Amino acid sequence: MKLGVVEGFFGPAWPSGSRESYASFLKGFGGSFYIYAPKQDQRLRKGWREEWDESYLGFLKHLSSVFRNNGIMFGVALSPFGLGKDLSRDDEKNLLEKLDKLTTQGIDILGIFFDDMPSHDNLAAVQSQVIEVIRRKYSGKIIFCPSYYTFDPILEKVFGKMPENYLEEIARLIPPDVAMAWTGPRVISPEVTRQHLVEVEGLLKRKPFMWENLFANDGPKNCKFLKLRPFDGRTEKLDDLSEAWGFNMMNQPELSKITFLASKKVLIDHLSPETAFDESVTQLCSPGLADFIFFHRLDFLEKGLDGLTSERKNELLKVLGSFPDSCAREIEAWLKGSYIVGSECLTD
């Protein structure tokens, strides 16, 4: 099973140094791909029609080289916001121009993500047309995220009713060599079973590319919690029923390395979720910080920022100051409210 990271969350994008550190981290700990798609980068989303300047192109080229030089497949995802009703000639031209720039900078994976956008009756026809246009010019790996990427009713509540037979039409119209993203029964799924994946494969006419949100904390509610938790609810053997597993992580990149490694130990090494998590914390943290996380993580996971008094936060900050780890700096920043996310994440 291929494992990797999808930087596809709302809120603050990861710092460049932390993002680039994932190249060697994934190489060393069982990952094979990285997809750059932070919702904050509007050049890939609501501002996708705008011109990309040389500075931005240089950024993408450098990022690509960092990952590819480490043997990690690198991807960029374009979310063409506004393409719900039709695909105009100008928009088709814009799509192809952006595709040309991305292939020139060097990508192994192209994401076309229509997640978290308003619904329209013509969604399936327009989105399949977008894929058709792209496939004429691009022969590399494509991962498509439909507008309805789970059975979770929250999507219809927020973005409008799913068009009749939308997923069936998407499965019929989009070629089977194009991967299709799926988050499970929910946007953040407590459990993913073999039975569910069998059902989804039958619906999508392909094994799903699992977009894993279990650790995501990018909404106005979820940002107040650190998802330092075992990778549970997925203990059945699932590798034969999914194309790959892409982890949409926490807004904290260093802490997310713990949860990625713990997940790899469950999915690939078949350790129990608790053992995998404990091993990962011990492996990636200094002994002092590891003990700190073991003792306090349930407060961070269940009580959250609002459940900790100012006095308690100051006590924790004082202890954290003695640890040299980057993870400790992220917990400090979280306790100080540095990762608060607004209402842009509508599914929280």
C-alpha positions in Angstrom: 0.0 0.0 0.0 1.3 3.5 -0.9 1.2 6.0 1.9 1.8 9.7 1.7 0.7 13.2 2.8 -1.9 15.5 1.3 -1.4 19.0 2.6 -5.0 19.8 1.9 -6.3 21.5 5.1 -7.8 24.9 5.9 -6.0 27.4 8.1 -2.3 28.3 8.2 -0.2 26.5 5.6 2.9 24.7 6.9 6.1 26.7 7.1 8.4 26.0 4.1 11.1 24.4 6.3 8.7 22.0 7.9 7.1 21.1 4.6 10.4 20.4 3.0 11.5 18.2 6.0 8.8 15.8 4.9 10.9 14.7 1.9 13.5 13.0 4.1 10.9 12.0 6.7 8.7 10.2 4.2 11.7 8.5 2.7 12.9 7.3 6.0 9.5 6.2 7.4 7.6 4.5 4.6 6.0 7.3 2.6 6.0 7.5 -1.1 4.2 10.8 -2.1 3.4 14.3 -1.1 0.7 16.5 -2.6 0.8 20.3 -2.1 -2.8 21.6 -1.8 -3.2 23.9 1.2 -6.6 25.7 1.1 -4.8 28.9 2.1 -3.0 29.0 -1.2 -5.7 30.8 -3.2 -3.6 30.5 -6.4 -4.7 26.9 -6.5 -8.3 27.5 -5.4 -10.5 30.6 -5.7 -7.7 32.5 -7.5 -6.7 29.7 -9.8 -7.5 31.8 -13.0 -4.9 34.5 -12.0 -1.5 34.5 -13.5 1.3 32.8 -11.5 4.4 35.0 -11.2 8.0 33.8 -11.4 8.4 33.8 -7.7 5.5 31.3 -7.2 6.7 29.1 -10.1 10.2 29.1 -8.5 8.7 28.0 -5.2 6.9 25.1 -6.9 10.0 24.1 -8.8 12.1 24.1 -5.7 9.6 22.2 -3.7 9.3 19.6 -6.5 13.1 19.1 -6.6 13.3 18.7 -2.8 10.8 15.8 -2.8 11.9 14.2 -6.1 15.6 14.2 -5.1 14.6 12.2 -2.1 12.7 9.6 -4.2 9.3 10.9 -3.1 6.6 11.5 -5.8 5.5 15.2 -5.7 2.1 16.5 -6.7 0.2 19.7 -6.8 -3.6 19.9 -6.6 -5.6 22.5 -8.5 -9.1 23.2 -7.2 -10.9 25.1 -10.0 -13.4 26.9 -7.9 -16.4 28.1 -9.9 -16.6 25.3 -12.4 -19.9 24.0 -11.4 -22.3 25.1 -14.1 -20.1 25.0 -17.3 -16.6 25.0 -18.7 -16.1 28.1 -20.8 -13.4 28.4 -23.5 -11.6 30.9 -21.3 -11.6 28.5 -18.3 -10.4 25.7 -20.5 -7.6 27.9 -21.7 -6.7 28.8 -18.1 -6.7 25.1 -17.1 -4.3 24.2 -19.8 -2.0 27.1 -19.1 -1.8 26.1 -15.4 -1.2 22.5 -16.4 1.6 23.5 -18.7 3.2 25.5 -15.9 2.9 22.7 -13.4 4.4 20.1 -15.7 7.3 22.5 -16.5 8.1 22.9 -12.8 8.0 19.1 -12.4 5.2 17.1 -10.9 4.5 13.4 -10.7 0.9 13.7 -9.5 -1.8 16.2 -10.6 -4.7 16.6 -8.2 -8.0 18.0 -9.4 -9.9 18.6 -6.3 -13.6 19.7 -6.3 -14.0 19.4 -2.6 -16.0 21.8 -0.5 -17.6 23.8 -3.3 -21.2 24.8 -4.0 -23.3 22.2 -5.7 -24.9 22.5 -9.2 -27.1 20.1 -11.2 -24.4 19.9 -13.9 -21.5 18.9 -11.6 -20.8 15.5 -13.1 -20.8 16.6 -16.7 -18.6 19.6 -16.1 -16.1 17.9 -13.8 -15.7 15.0 -16.2 -15.2 17.5 -19.0 -12.4 19.0 -17.0 -10.7 15.6 -16.6 -11.1 15.0 -20.4 -9.4 18.3 -21.2 -6.5 17.6 -18.9 -6.0 14.0 -20.1 -5.5 15.2 -23.6 -2.3 17.1 -22.5 -1.2 15.2 -19.4 -0.3 11.5 -19.2 0.8 11.4 -15.6 -1.0 10.3 -12.5 -4.3 12.2 -11.8 -6.2 12.1 -8.5 -9.7 13.5 -8.7 -11.6 14.5 -5.6 -15.4 14.7 -6.3 -17.6 17.3 -4.7 -19.3 14.6 -2.7 -16.4 12.5 -1.3 -18.2 10.7 1.5 -21.7 9.7 2.5 -21.6 12.2 5.3 -24.8 14.3 5.2 -22.8 17.4 6.3 -21.8 18.0 2.7 -25.4 18.4 1.5 -26.2 20.5 4.6 -23.4 22.9 3.8 -22.9 22.8 0.0 -26.4 21.9 -1.3 -28.1 18.7 -2.3 -26.0 16.2 -4.3 -27.2 16.0 -7.9 -29.2 12.8 -8.6 -26.9 9.9 -9.5 -23.8 12.2 -9.2 -21.4 9.6 -8.0 -22.7 7.0 -10.4 -22.3 9.5 -13.3 -18.8 10.4 -12.1 -17.8 6.8 -11.9 -19.1 6.2 -15.5 -17.7 9.4 -17.1 -14.2 9.6 -15.5 -11.7 7.0 -16.9 -10.8 4.2 -14.5 -7.1 5.1 -14.5 -7.9 8.4 -12.8 -7.8 7.8 -9.0 -10.8 9.0 -7.0 -10.5 10.4 -3.4 -12.8 9.3 -0.6 -12.7 10.1 3.1 -14.8 7.1 4.3 -18.3 7.1 5.8 -17.8 10.6 7.2 -15.6 13.7 6.5 -13.7 12.6 9.6 -14.4 8.9 9.8 -14.2 7.2 13.2 -14.1 3.9 11.4 -13.3 2.5 8.0 -14.1 -1.1 7.4 -13.5 -3.6 4.7 -17.3 -3.8 4.0 -17.3 0.0 3.5 -14.4 -0.1 1.1 -16.0 -2.9 -0.9 -19.2 -0.8 -1.2 -17.3 2.3 -2.3 -15.2 0.3 -4.9 -18.5 -1.0 -6.4 -19.9 2.6 -6.5 -16.8 4.3 -7.9 -15.8 1.5 -10.2 -12.3 1.6 -8.8 -10.5 1.2 -5.5 -10.7 4.6 -3.7 -7.7 6.8 -2.9 -8.3 7.2 0.8 -8.1 10.8 1.9 -7.6 10.3 5.6 -8.9 13.1 7.9 -8.7 11.4 11.2 -6.0 13.8 12.5 -7.3 16.9 10.8 -7.8 19.9 13.1 -8.4 22.7 10.6 -11.9 23.9 11.5 -13.1 26.5 14.0 -14.0 23.8 16.5 -11.3 21.2 15.7 -8.4 23.7 15.8 -8.8 23.8 19.6 -7.7 20.2 19.9 -4.5 18.4 19.1 -5.3 15.1 17.5 -2.5 13.2 19.2 -4.3 9.8 19.1 -3.8 6.3 17.9 -4.8 5.4 14.4 -7.8 3.3 15.4 -10.9 2.2 13.7 -8.9 0.8 10.8 -7.4 -2.4 12.2 -8.8 -4.7 9.5 -6.5 -5.5 6.6 -7.4 -2.8 4.1 -4.4 -2.6 1.7 -6.1 -4.7 -1.0 -9.2 -2.5 -1.1 -7.6 1.0 -1.5 -5.3 2.4 -4.2 -3.3 4.5 -1.6 -3.7 6.3 1.7 -3.1 10.0 1.7 -3.1 11.7 5.2 -4.5 15.2 5.5 -2.7 16.0 8.7 -2.9 18.5 11.6 -2.0 22.1 11.2 1.1 21.2 13.3 3.6 19.6 10.9 6.1 18.2 13.4 3.4 16.7 15.6 1.8 15.2 12.5 4.9 13.2 11.9 4.0 11.2 15.0 0.6 10.4 13.8 1.8 9.5 10.3 4.4 7.1 11.6 1.8 5.6 14.0 -0.6 5.1 11.1 2.1 3.4 9.0 2.8 1.0 11.8 -0.9 0.1 11.9 -1.5 -0.2 8.1 1.8 -1.7 7.0 3.3 -3.3 10.1 0.0 -4.4 11.5 0.7 -3.2 15.1 -2.1 -2.4 17.4 -3.1 1.3 17.3 -2.0 1.9 20.9 1.4 0.1 20.5 2.0 1.9 17.2 1.3 5.3 18.8 3.5 4.7 21.8 6.4 3.5 19.6 6.1 6.6 17.4 6.1 9.1 20.2 9.1 7.4 21.8 10.9 7.2 18.4 10.4 10.8 17.3 10.5 12.7 20.7 13.1 13.3 23.3 12.4 11.1 26.5 11.1 14.1 28.4 8.7 15.3 25.8 7.5 11.7 25.2 6.6 11.4 28.8 4.9 14.8 28.7 2.8 13.7 25.7 1.8 10.4 27.2 0.7 12.2 30.4 -1.2 15.2 28.8 -2.3 14.1 25.4 -5.9 13.2 26.5 -6.3 16.8 27.8 -5.2 18.1 24.4 -7.4 15.6 22.6 -10.6 15.8 24.7 -10.5 19.0 26.8 -8.9 21.2 24.3 -8.0 24.9 24.6 -11.3 25.9 26.1 -11.1 23.2 28.7 -7.8 24.3 30.1 -7.6 27.2 32.4 -5.1 30.1 31.9 -3.3 28.9 35.0 -3.0 25.4 33.6 -1.8 26.6 30.2 1.0 28.6 31.9 2.0 25.6 33.9 2.3 23.5 30.8 4.2 26.2 28.9 6.7 26.3 31.7 7.4 22.6 31.5 7.5 22.6 27.6 10.2 25.3 27.7 12.7 22.7 29.0 12.3 20.5 25.9 14.4 21.1 22.7 12.0 19.4 20.4 10.2 21.1 17.5 7.1 19.3 18.6 7.3 21.1 22.0 7.4 24.5 20.1 4.2 23.5 18.3 2.4 22.6 21.5 3.5 25.9 23.0 2.1 27.8 20.0 -1.1 25.8 20.1 -1.6 26.6 23.8 -1.1 30.3 23.0 -3.8 30.2 20.4 -1.6 30.5 17.3 -3.5 27.9 15.3 -7.0 29.3 15.5 -8.9 28.7 12.3 -12.0 30.8 11.2 -15.2 29.7 9.5 -13.6 29.0 6.2 -13.7 25.3 7.0 -17.5 24.7 6.7 -17.6 21.0 7.5 -16.3 21.3 11.0 
